[in-house]
Amino acid sequence: MTFLAIDIGNTRLKWAVYEAPAPGAAILAHGAEFLEQIDTLAEGPWASLAAPRRMLGCTVAADAVRRRAEAQMEEVWDLPAHWVYATAAESGMSNGYDQPGRLGADRWVAMVGARHRLLASGPARPMVVVMIGTAVTVEAVDASGHFLGGFILPGHGIMLRALEQGTAGLHVPTGDVREFPTNTSDGLTSGGTYAIAGAIERMVQHVRARCGAEPACYVTGGAGWKMAPHMSVQFELVESLIFDGLLAIAADRLAG
């Protein structure tokens, strides 16, 4: 039973076709399109693919973007769309958000994916789950799989644009990350990078103090690799964390 997973973020639509809706299933095809290019999927990368039997996705984009993706699936495969939304509990996770349904679907699915990855490799322990993209989220999860809460902060690009718009005469190219920047370009790049790293380090401290154990730290997102050299906490960079979560949720829903 081939399975299509879709992750619609703020900038791109990522997709992957798997051999089955199950964790660890072989990947058959994958790709990504900027949101402006969604309408070319049916005639482009999806045109030569065999029709998946099931689909599950998550999206943080506007409803109009989701409907455009659904239209492409209907055009090429006549495949009904199913989307994950945050709920009080699913796939071994429980949701501690004040209003569980207001939690971003991508955040929820990434935590499910991280939890499944953790338990597949060893005993339960707390987690810090980080997504680094247009925005940055830093989530805390205890050893039982309960979401404790999370930080939300701007991604590096938004930080730079905000400074350029709010500071007279500040229009400089992106620089390098330095411990002691001596020019404005390096200062901007270093400041944004260490702000994100600092938020991650602080959440690790919070979880360690709250749970009395060292948390596993997972990092994902399109810009995760840029942060990797500048992190001071141990972490695992997992590009497929949202897809891992979609596979786990799909398998649980089929089993149920």
C-alpha positions in Angstrom: 0.0 0.0 0.0 2.0 3.0 -1.2 1.7 6.1 0.9 2.1 9.8 0.1 3.3 12.1 2.9 3.1 15.9 2.4 4.5 18.7 4.6 3.4 22.2 3.6 5.5 24.8 5.4 5.7 28.6 5.2 8.0 28.5 2.1 7.9 25.0 0.5 5.8 21.9 0.0 7.8 18.8 0.7 6.5 15.4 -0.4 7.6 11.8 -0.3 6.1 8.5 -1.5 6.8 5.4 0.7 6.4 1.7 0.0 3.9 1.5 2.9 2.3 3.8 5.6 4.6 2.4 8.3 7.7 3.7 10.2 10.9 2.6 8.4 9.1 2.0 5.1 11.3 2.4 2.0 11.1 5.7 0.2 10.2 5.5 -3.5 10.3 9.1 -4.5 10.5 12.6 -2.9 10.8 16.2 -3.8 10.0 19.8 -2.8 8.4 22.8 -4.5 8.2 26.4 -3.5 4.6 27.3 -2.7 4.4 29.4 -5.8 5.1 26.3 -7.9 2.5 23.9 -6.3 0.3 24.1 -9.4 2.9 22.4 -11.5 3.1 19.2 -9.4 0.5 17.2 -11.4 2.2 17.9 -14.8 5.7 17.8 -13.3 7.2 15.5 -10.7 4.0 13.6 -9.9 3.0 12.9 -13.5 5.2 9.8 -13.8 4.4 8.3 -10.4 2.1 5.4 -9.8 -1.0 6.5 -7.8 -0.4 6.2 -4.0 -3.1 4.2 -2.1 -3.2 6.6 0.9 -2.1 10.1 1.8 -1.5 12.0 5.0 -0.1 15.5 5.4 0.4 18.4 7.7 0.2 22.1 6.8 0.8 25.4 8.4 0.0 27.4 5.2 -3.2 29.1 4.4 -6.3 27.1 3.4 -5.9 28.4 -0.1 -2.5 26.7 -0.4 -3.8 23.5 1.0 -6.7 23.5 -1.5 -4.2 24.0 -4.3 -2.2 20.9 -3.2 -5.5 18.9 -3.0 -6.4 19.9 -6.5 -3.1 18.6 -7.8 -3.6 15.2 -6.1 -7.1 15.0 -7.5 -6.0 15.9 -11.0 -3.2 13.3 -11.3 -4.4 10.5 -9.0 -8.0 11.2 -7.8 -6.5 10.7 -4.3 -8.5 11.9 -1.3 -6.6 14.2 1.1 -6.2 13.6 4.8 -4.5 16.1 7.1 -3.2 15.9 10.6 -4.3 18.5 13.2 -3.1 18.7 16.7 -5.4 17.0 19.2 -5.3 16.1 22.9 -3.4 12.9 22.2 -2.2 10.7 19.4 0.5 8.1 18.7 1.8 8.0 22.2 2.0 11.7 22.7 -0.3 13.9 24.9 -0.7 17.6 24.3 -0.1 20.1 27.1 -1.0 23.2 25.1 -3.6 25.4 26.7 -5.8 24.9 23.6 -4.5 21.7 22.0 -6.1 22.4 18.7 -4.2 25.7 18.4 -0.8 23.9 18.3 0.8 24.0 14.9 0.3 20.7 13.1 4.0 20.6 12.0 5.1 21.0 15.6 2.8 18.2 16.7 3.8 15.8 14.0 7.5 16.5 14.5 7.2 15.6 18.2 5.4 12.3 17.3 8.2 11.5 14.8 10.9 12.3 17.5 9.1 10.2 20.1 8.9 7.2 17.7 12.6 7.6 16.8 13.6 7.8 20.4 11.7 4.6 21.5 12.9 2.7 18.4 16.5 3.2 19.6 16.3 2.9 23.4 14.4 3.6 26.6 12.0 6.5 27.1 13.6 9.8 28.1 12.7 13.5 27.9 13.2 15.3 24.5 13.8 18.7 23.1 12.5 18.9 19.5 13.7 21.8 17.4 12.5 22.9 13.9 14.6 25.5 12.2 13.0 27.1 9.2 11.2 30.4 8.4 10.3 30.3 12.1 12.1 28.3 14.9 10.2 26.2 17.4 11.8 24.5 20.4 9.6 21.9 22.1 9.9 20.2 25.5 8.5 16.7 26.0 8.8 14.6 29.1 9.7 10.9 29.3 6.1 9.8 29.2 5.5 11.6 25.9 3.7 14.7 27.3 4.3 17.9 25.5 5.2 20.5 28.2 5.4 23.6 26.0 7.7 25.3 23.6 9.4 28.4 22.4 8.6 30.2 19.1 11.1 32.6 17.7 11.9 34.1 14.3 14.1 32.3 11.9 17.4 33.9 10.8 16.0 35.4 7.7 13.2 37.1 9.5 15.6 38.5 12.1 17.8 40.0 9.4 14.8 41.5 7.6 13.4 43.0 10.8 16.7 44.7 11.6 17.0 46.0 8.0 13.5 47.4 8.2 13.8 48.9 11.7 17.3 50.3 11.6 18.3 53.2 9.4 21.1 52.4 6.9 21.4 48.8 7.8 21.5 47.0 4.4 24.4 44.6 4.4 24.9 41.1 2.9 24.9 38.0 5.1 28.3 37.4 6.8 29.9 34.6 8.7 29.4 33.3 12.2 32.2 34.5 14.4 32.9 34.4 18.2 33.9 38.0 18.1 32.4 39.7 15.0 34.3 42.8 13.8 32.0 43.9 11.0 28.3 44.5 10.7 27.6 41.5 8.3 29.3 39.1 10.7 27.6 40.7 13.7 24.2 40.2 12.2 24.8 36.6 11.2 26.4 35.7 14.4 23.7 37.4 16.5 20.9 35.5 14.8 22.7 32.2 15.0 23.6 32.4 18.6 20.1 33.7 19.5 18.7 30.4 18.1 21.4 28.3 19.7 20.8 30.1 23.1 17.1 29.3 23.0 17.8 25.6 22.4 20.4 25.5 25.2 17.9 27.2 27.6 15.2 24.7 26.8 17.6 21.8 27.4 18.4 23.3 30.8 14.6 23.7 31.6 13.9 20.1 30.6 16.9 18.8 32.5 15.7 20.6 35.6 12.0 19.7 35.2 12.5 16.0 34.4 15.7 15.2 36.3 17.2 13.6 33.2 19.3 14.6 30.2 16.9 15.1 27.3 17.5 13.8 23.8 17.7 16.7 21.4 16.4 16.4 17.8 16.9 19.1 15.2 15.0 19.3 11.9 14.0 21.8 9.3 15.4 23.3 6.1 18.0 25.4 7.9 18.9 22.9 10.6 22.2 22.1 8.9 23.3 25.7 9.2 23.0 25.6 13.0 24.8 22.3 13.4 28.3 23.7 13.7 27.3 26.2 16.3 25.4 24.1 18.8 26.9 23.5 22.3 24.4 20.7 23.2 24.4 17.2 21.9 21.8 16.7 19.2 20.7 14.5 16.3 20.0 16.2 13.0 17.0 14.4 11.4 15.9 15.8 8.0 12.8 13.6 7.8 11.3 14.1 11.3 7.9 15.4 10.1 7.7 12.5 7.6 8.6 10.1 10.4 5.7 11.5 12.4 3.3 11.2 9.5 4.3 7.5 8.9 3.8 6.7 12.6 0.4 8.4 12.8 -0.7 6.7 9.5 0.3 3.3 10.9 -1.5 3.9 14.2 -4.7 5.1 12.5 -4.7 2.0 10.2 -4.1 -0.3 13.1 -6.9 1.4 15.1 
